[in-house]
């Protein structure tokens, strides 16, 4: 499951895009503000970033410049109403991978995001790791201490989401939204059930446990409790 960071200040459009991308199999983290956007982009691992130019706090050109200056090679799709040639040239010169002017068709956006994210998937740095745990989103494999671990599709998606947000606290509702989708209707303790499944397979030793329960909040993946 590929992770996308959406930095778009139009809240209605952001909500529509987030829902559409999730329906096409992506996990989506959305923010409406430039400073928060660059913080998320630098702190977490994403397969692609969809970036508006006109943002409060820090504009899209500044975000893109900061990302590339700090060595972040994550593919970036600029999405903006500013469709002039000069803006497109500037964005591409700063390191954007693609440029899609508004208005646009969601199907084209999805196709373009998939296209630019292939570069991220081909990058060996796309492996997610914490301590002796490694997850490869490309080969869909997980290893703990060098030993291959077999996970179901949902278990893999859950572990991937936790690793992409390592050392941060994620709530049960966040996990439901990103792993099962916004429209999920089912048993109320589904997240807890799957956390237990994953723990039995990759995190069964209490001395080296990486998945920690934050009482009353959710879970955090980190080296120590």
LUMLUMPA-187293 format. One record per residue (C-alpha): residue in three letters; x, y, z. Coordinates in steps of 0.02 Angstrom, whole numbers, plus 50000, padded with zeros to 5 digits. Layout:
BEGIN
ALAXYZ/...
This chain:
BEGIN
UNK500005000050000/UNK500815016349944/UNK500825031450059/UNK500475048849991/UNK500685065650077/UNK499395078350015/UNK499805096650049/UNK498285106649989/UNK497505121850075/UNK495785119749995/UNK494975108850128/UNK493525103050021/UNK494675098049878/UNK495865089850002/UNK494465079250073/UNK493885073949899/UNK495645069649844/UNK496015060050004/UNK494445049549983/UNK494785046549798/UNK496585041249827/UNK496085029449967/UNK494785021549854/UNK496215018049732/UNK497255009249863/UNK498345023149934/UNK498565028350114/UNK498445047250130/UNK499105059850256/UNK498365077050222/UNK498835094450285/UNK498225111750236/UNK499735121950290/UNK501475123650219/UNK502505122850378/UNK501615107350438/UNK501805099950265/UNK503705101850259/UNK503805094850436/UNK502845079250388/UNK503835077250226/UNK505495077750319/UNK504975066950468/UNK504075052650380/UNK504305041250231/UNK503085043750086/UNK503015035949914/UNK502425052249836/UNK501935070149882/UNK500525079949801/UNK500975098149826/UNK499945113949800/UNK500915129949769/UNK499835143049855/UNK499955138050038/UNK499915147650202/UNK501505147850305/UNK502655141250168/UNK502275140249983/UNK502505124949875/UNK504085131349789/UNK504915133949959/UNK504385116650018/UNK505075108449862/UNK506705118149876/UNK506915113050058/UNK506555094750020/UNK507855093449884/UNK509155103549979/UNK508995091450125/UNK509195076250014/UNK507395070150011/UNK507125061549843/UNK505275057549867/UNK504335060349703/UNK503315076449700/UNK501795080549594/UNK501375099149590/UNK499495101949588/UNK498975120049565/UNK497875132749479/UNK499465141849426/UNK499705133649257/UNK500855146449176/UNK502395140249085/UNK503575149949201/UNK502835141649355/UNK502975124549276/UNK504795127449228/UNK505205133949402/UNK504385118949485/UNK505275106349375/UNK506945115349397/UNK506735114249585/UNK506525095449572/UNK504675091949544/UNK504315075649452/UNK502675080749372/UNK501465095349358/UNK499565094349346/UNK498535110349329/UNK496815112649405/UNK495475107949360/UNK495935089849331/UNK495205072449319/UNK495485061349471/UNK495915046549359/UNK497335056449281/UNK497965061749452/UNK497985043749512/UNK498895038049355/UNK500205051649374/UNK500475047949559/UNK500705029549520/UNK501935033849382/UNK503045045049488/UNK502965033449638/UNK503755019449535/UNK505385028749554/UNK505205028249742/UNK504795009749735/UNK506385006549635/UNK507435015549766/UNK508235003349888/UNK508005016550025/UNK506145012750018/UNK506424998650143/UNK505635003250310/UNK506614998150464/UNK506614999450653/UNK507904990450761/UNK508074973050681/UNK506384973850594/UNK506354976950406/UNK504864978950288/UNK505074980150101/UNK503514987750017/UNK504164982749845/UNK504444964049873/UNK503084963650007/UNK504224954950131/UNK504544956950317/UNK506074951250415/UNK506414951650602/UNK508204948150650/UNK508524942250473/UNK507144929150481/UNK505734930250354/UNK504014933050431/UNK502394928050342/UNK500994940950357/UNK499254942150282/UNK498864957050169/UNK498004966750309/UNK499354962450436/UNK500664968750314/UNK499684984850282/UNK499514987750469/UNK501354985050503/UNK501834996150356/UNK500725010150422/UNK501495008750596/UNK503265009050525/UNK502895024250417/UNK502355033050577/UNK503695025750691/UNK504035034750855/UNK502355043450838/UNK500705039450922/UNK499325033750804/UNK497525031650860/UNK496405016950821/UNK495325028050709/UNK496875033450610/UNK497335015250583/UNK495555010850530/UNK495515025350406/UNK497165021050325/UNK497145001950328/UNK495294997650312/UNK494595013650235/UNK493425027350293/UNK491865017350256/UNK492335002150361/UNK490894995050463/UNK491234980050572/UNK491844974050741/UNK492384988150856/UNK494004980050916/UNK494654975750743/UNK496254985950763/UNK496664977850930/UNK496364960550857/UNK497564963750712/UNK498854971950824/UNK498874955650922/UNK499044945550761/UNK500554955950709/UNK501334955350882/UNK501274936350885/UNK502244935750722/UNK503514949750734/UNK503474956250912/UNK503244941551030/UNK504774944651141/UNK504344957351278/UNK506184961851297/UNK506314968251118/UNK504514973551088/UNK504284987350958/UNK502384989550956/UNK501844998551115/UNK500085001651177/UNK499745019651230/UNK498295017451351/UNK496735027051304/UNK497525033451142/UNK498185020151024/UNK499885013150977/UNK501665018650947/UNK503065009350859/UNK504745012950940/UNK506265004351012/UNK505825006651195/UNK504215008151295/
